[in-house]
Amino acid sequence: MTASAQEPKAIKTVKVTQSLNDTALYEVKNDGTVLIDWDEVEALAASKQNPLLLPQAQVMLAIRDGKWKAMDHAK
């Protein structure tokens, strides 16, 4: 190993917040129930206009539609 391979990589932390005016894709109730607004999720994924929420909408649709696969961490 070279010296540079042993040094930790710098990580930049970015906090993403959603304003009250933004679209809410889901709501978690006090009892743990998750309510999903599928119409909003589908509209957001189709429009691709909100780069902060687009990946979340795409993941939600992939899980719902059974198009997800587990990551192979052995690579």
N, C-alpha and C positions, 0 to 999 in steps of 0.2 A: 504494500500500500504506500502511496505517496503521502507526503505531509498534508497536501490539500484535501485528499480523500478522507483524512481523519478529522478535519476541522468541521464543526457543526455548520450547517447551512443557515443563513439568516432567514428568518420568517417574519413576514409583515402581517400583522393582525389588522383586519378590517372589520369594523362593526357595522352591520347592515341593520337599519331600523326601518320600519314601515310606518309611514305617517297615517293618521286617522282618515285621511282622504283617499288613501290607496285601497285597492280592492282586497277584501278578506276572502281567501280561498277556503278557509276552514275555521272552525271554532272548537275549542276543547272545553267541555263542560266540567263542572266540579267533580262529577262522578267518574271522569275519565272518558266519557263518550265523546267521540270526534264527529262533528257535523261538517260535511264537505259540500260546498256549493259547486256541484259538477258542471252546471251551466257556465259559471264564471271560470272554472278551471279550463273547460274546453274552449271558451271564447278567448281567454288569455293565451293559451297554447297556439291557437290558430292565428291570432293577430301578431304575436311575437313583438309586441310593442313595449313591454315592460321587462327590460333585461335583468332586473333583480328578481322578479317572481317567475320568469319564464322557465328556468331550470326546475323549480319546485313544481310547477304545473305539469311539465313534461314527465317528471318522475311519478307524480300522482297518477297520471294517465297510464303510464307504463305498468305500474303496479295493478291498477284496476283492470287493465286489458290483458294482464298476464304476459307482457312482453319484456319482463325484466329477467336478468340472470345474476346469480351470485358471483361476486368477484373471486378470482382465483389468486389468492395471496402467495401461492407457492412459486410464482414466476420469478 
